[in-house]
Amino acid sequence: MSQRKKILYGLFGIIIGLCVGALFRNYRTLEIVSMCNSINSMKQKTALEIIGLHPSEMPDNSQRNLVFVGVMTAKDFLQSRAKAVYDTWGKNIPGRIAFFSSEESVAENLPLVALRGVDDRYPPQKKSFMMLHYMYEHYIDRFEWFARADDDVFVRTDKLEQFLRSIDSSKPQFIGQAGRGNSEEFGLLSLEFDENFCMGGPGVIMSRETLRRVAPHIPTCLKNLYSTHEDVEVGRCVQKFAGIPCTWNYEMQSILHHNSSGNRAFSGNLKNKEVHSAITLHPVKRPALMYRLHAYTLGLKAQEFRQQSLLLHRDIAQMTTLLQIPKINKNLAPGVPIFPQDETSPAYLGDHNVLGSTPDLNRHRPAHLGELIEWDFIAKSLYSAMHPNPKRKIESSLKEGLNDVVREIMEHINNFSRQRGRVIEFRELLYGYMRVNSLYGQDLILDLLLVYKKYRGKKMTVPVRRHLYIQRSFTDIRVREITGGVVPAHAVTALDRRRIAGGGGSAEVSRMMGTGGNTTGLDRMRSILNSGWERLSDTLASQFPVAAGSEFRGPSLAPAKDRIVFVIPLAGRSETFMRFLRNFEEIALGRDGRTDLLVSMYVDPAESPLVTGLLDQLRAQYPRNRINYLQLYGNFSRGVALDRAIKSPFCKPGDILFFIDVDMIFTQRTLDRIRTNVIRNRQVYLPIVFSEYDPQPEVGGRAKLITTEHHRSSSSSFRNFSAPYRVSNSNGYFRQFGYGLAGIYKADILRPDIGGFNTDINGWGLEDVKFLENIIAANVKGSARLLDVADGKVDPFQDPLSLQQHQQLPQELTVFRAPDPSLVHIFHPISCDRNLEEAQYRMCLGTKANTLGSFRVLEERFVRDRELLLYGRRGRGRR
């Protein structure tokens, strides 16, 4: 019986195995049939259909038949590198492009040629020669130039077209970066002393005549290979049968540029001479870096278009002057407008009377001394006459802007260096002057140290100095609005924004916002309705105050505004805190409704009961708002108070935390700016607040009353905090060096790379600087993600959430700073404790000195005060 069972089990197992085998065989057969169908469908396409070329298109009747680019790739890279090439520069070729891969390669979304009898083995000698032969067989009479490229090269197509149209394509040309091998390969490539080859990495270009001479002999070249390098063998074949070497030209190193950094090439700063001047950039190993390069070059192209628009406006302005057309006249003749669209249309091209004004350092002519724009002096430091810090370090943004100016100027100077046989190199900025006119642009006077190098005729190298007078003109204002995550496809002008705010018709508004891109009709309608409801609610809120504790809400279509939590450290100062509470109640509770308060206070037996009583009363009056406080003990530390507050359960990860001091006053615009400028996982807001001067400075021991109207009303308990503060040079200054007021999401400040505030600092000051340093340090770490992408450790095309979870790479937090006239620091006497740390003590003295008064007030006090003059003379005499 047991023997029979074994036989039955064996037969059953055989039957199951045959069934499973048949299933897998059928599945494999279906897979092969599917692949064959795809291959057959591709093979059914003709060579012209693959690249989308009409049979009638020829070089003499089409501008798009300049160059054919063959990109060598492999089956494994079709959906990564090859796709990135085709999505970026491949579709903008002034001709056609095709990808050449192994025989079994399939890609329906690419113009792919699967070379018969070719595999993806390296080195790709057969693939390279067969690609050239395919070009010869199918396209030799349809293009003037033929380029061979790898799938890791980026091509500036506009520069390529300009370059090729400047060369005679009827002659045999073999263009590339010439090479003879590295030191280890020297003598092993079987090259004669006068032979070279075009390195394949940055790309190789040959004229139609060169390919016509070489292609018939490709089988012979394939049978006589002397090295494993396909570019060396192609160069040898061209030398033998076309009779020309690769271009011996030093400039080709910058025209067809190869970066020797390997995988990390072009993962750093792209603002350099190589990227701006090159036609091809190699190698770009990761698709993400290819897209990054493409986005950067599109930005450069946009700058060129803006410059061209300015030049056209200047031509129009000059012609209207010659035709004696008045500036107020918008027509060339009755019924013939200068521009087809007027100012009311989103297609309006701009005012040529403003944009077309000729560059001139005297375009702005001040009517009186107050309109005079002062120059800043640029040397090793930056010197400004009216700045709170007259001598300071040159900011990184200004330094980057100067580098951009110098690079553009040097590119313009050397534009025709090849024809003139000389090149001028930049060495150093000796000094300069700068000013900014908000109507026209930036004016620069620069003294440059240059080096003149002549390499044709009598060679020489001479240092020279040149003065540059530069005006960087502003173009028209463009506004891009992001509402509810929807980005309009087209930017709209400031005029269009005013018209939308004014309540234009729905069809008109839809036309202004644009209809392309990812924006749907529902998204645009939601954006319009949201903005309209916000305007209506703001109007109602200003005319009809909302009842205490209530919240004015719109329809469910409008998303709720993010909650703001004011975090305020407090030690005593109950009277000042009462003023702050009146301000908070009037604006945050009475009008906004979605702003909470968290007070982190150090217990003072004399004043804390009053403060807690006020907060408890306010909490009972506004139950919908979260009004809480923490009680701390010990010596006051602002860093400890803020750190305890952000880590408390009184605020949620999705709340915007705004750190504010008790001496501040604010308006509804402050809250709007906080919500606008604080972006989760992306941006931190550090406003530049307006700080009052001492309203009663002492002059020679006598109090001189310099009290503004606003200050007289600020002491009143009936002050209207909704009224804007009068900002002027005489009553205060913008505190550029203060970072204590900051807006950030709780989830962002508790990131491990930021970790809240430094709790080792006692008293006031320095904790805000450390906080900013932590954010900058975290951004430096975050910028290393480009290197991780280049090294293949991170795939940025994964889901962003899983990318952060698995790769532990938090996003960079941009620090956004801007003057906010609605945030005002009310003056209070400053007492600097000598027991503070040295850095804190100096910061305290600097803040105290800044509150003494404006430059003009201090000058007046110094000149009129005899005692101060005598003191200054005695000090000068001692020196």
Secondary structure by P-SEA (a helix, b strand, c coil): caaaaaaaaaaaaaaaaaaaaaaaaaaaaaaaaaaaaaaaaaaaccccccccccccccccccccccbbbbbbbcccccccaaaaaaaccccccccbbbbbbccccccccccccccccccccccaaaaaaaaaaaaaacccccccbbbbbccccccaaaaaaaaaaaccccccccccccccccccccccccccccccccccccbbbbcaaaaaacccaaaaaaaccccccaaaaaaaaaaaccccccccccccccccccccccccccccccccccccccccccccccaaaaaaaaaaaaaaaaaaaaaaaaaaaaaaaaaaaaaccccccccccccccccccccccccccccccccccccccccccccccccbbbbbbbccbbbbcccccccccccaaaaaaaaaaaaaaaaaaacccccccbbbbbcccccccccccccbbbbbbbbbbbbbbbcccccbbbbbbbbbbcccccccbbbbbbcccccccccccaaaaaaaaacccaaaaaaaacccccccaaaaaaaaaaaaaaaaaaaaaaaccccccbbbbccccccccbbbbbbbbbccaaaaaaaaaaaaaaccccccccbbbbbbcccccccaaaaaaaaaaaaaaccccccbbbbbbccccaaaaaaaaaacccccccbbbbbbcccccccaaaaaaaaaccccccbbbbbbbbbbcccccccccbbbbbcccccccccccccccccccccccccccccccccccccccccccccccccccccccccccaaaaaaaaaaaaaaaaaaaaaaaaaaccccccccaaaaaaacccccbbbbbbbbbccccccccbbbbbccccaaaaaaaaaaaaaacccaaaaaaaaaacaaaaaaaaaaaaac
